[in-house]
Amino acid sequence: MGTIALTALLALFGSACADSSPRATVAEPIADRATSSTPAPAGDDSPGTTVAEAPATETSAIETTATEPSDATPTAATAASTTAAVPVGGYVSAVEPVIVDDQRFDALQERVTTAVEAAGLPGASLLVIQHGEIVEQEVWGEYTLDTRVPIASGSKWLTAATIMTLVDDAVLSLDEPIATYVPQLADTRVGTITMRQLLSFTSGLIADERVPCVAAGSGTLRECAADILRNGVVHEPGAAFRYGSQHMHVAGAIAEIVTGQSFFDLFDQRIARPLGMDRTVFFQIADPTSQEVTHPMPAGGAASTLGDYARFLEMLVHDGVAPDGTRILSESAVTEMQTDQIAGVEYVFAAAYRVALKTPYGLGEWLDGVDADGHGVVVSSDGKFGFRPWIDHANDLFGVYLVDDRGTGFVEGDPDGGDPNRPFTSGLWIFEMSAVAVNS
């Protein structure tokens, strides 16, 4: 790419958010964002539901009655009634702020709490919904149902869904070269990259650790994307799978260019608000307390809560439809996201156990189990700090495991490694033990 083209590219990418509306701090719910400045990106300890024991149940049925708000911890017996009329085309959400202590999960609880305590972490929490009902929702240690943590690569699932809403709207195409949207990339190798390759991490772009603006959060999202593209490719686009942030940095920047909106607003308006994810937000990389979010990390820079992320999974389980009947994603988009996109490519980089297993990848999500056609049976998007959301189609369940472990314990999904001799605070065993529990 010549100097003139590079200058033009930087000018185009660097124009991000110049006239954007006020951005928000990660510390406050979306409704309070425009004026909030209270920091708490790493683990929100704001008042919420406290730990309480609910009667153990041998089934997944939840008896609910309408009650007046009280200071007591909600349980399955005191939650608001879920017998409200189902909206046309919608459904009654199973996500409720109630404690459900199912004895079948006691072995999993023991493993989690033992590891968390040994690692010196403040707590953890787990939510499992099967057949449209909560079968397990508990918080341990200092955690509440409102605890918010940085979800790291759990952000990738959210970003892929945001991009796919633009594909559904025909604003973007999965298979058009990105030079279609950024003409300055015409006649360059990076210009041939497609959105499908960006979302499946097969774009061939240089590793994110070699581009300082990614980790530092310097400049804007578009400016950093320009830096990434300036470094070119290290693999032919479509030839190799390299797990990393660089791909989604570029995808998010292109989404900004074609819509004229910031990535922050795209996620907020297309995913978060319609699903009532009031406590989920992408924050500024360089300063998570900043109200100006001009440079988020689409692949790893969000924070969320147990219930918020469960609302996102519930939408996917219902083929892209929100509880009120609003279609967030087309059914075909959900299917595409959960279909193996990397079959036959070179497996270059990911967490050690992913490389060993050669885990298939879809669009923004891992396919921990696939059928003969490459469609995900168990799909997930775990983060390096231990956050693990998943959908298990075989057992008709989905779940969210919340923990924030930044190196005091061992997280199996940390692509940077870690010490496996430390307390094992998060791993595939979360999925596996949950499946065992519901089948016991």
Secondary structure, 3 states (H helix, E strand, C coil): CCHHHHHHHHHHHCCCCCCCCCCCCCCCCHHHCCCCCCCCCCCECCCCCCCCCCCCCCCCCCCCCCCCCCCCCCECCCCCCCCCCCCCCCCCCCCCCCEECCHHHHHHHHHHHHHHHHHCCCEEEEEEEECCEEEEEEEEECCCCCCEEECCCHHHHHHHHHHHHHHHCCCCCCCCEHHHCCHHHCCCCHHHCEHHHHHCCCCCECCHHHCHHHHHCCCCHHHHHHHHHHCCECCCCCCEEECCCHHHHHHHHHHHHHHCCCHHHHHHHHHHHHHCCCCCEECCCCCCCCCCCCCCCCCCCEEEEHHHHHHHHHHHHCCCECCCCCECCCHHHHHHHCECCCCCCEEEECCHHHHHHCCCECCCCEEEEECCCCEEEEEECCCCCCCEEEEEHHHCEEEEEECCCCCCCEECCCCCCCCCCCCEEECCHHHHHHHHHHCC
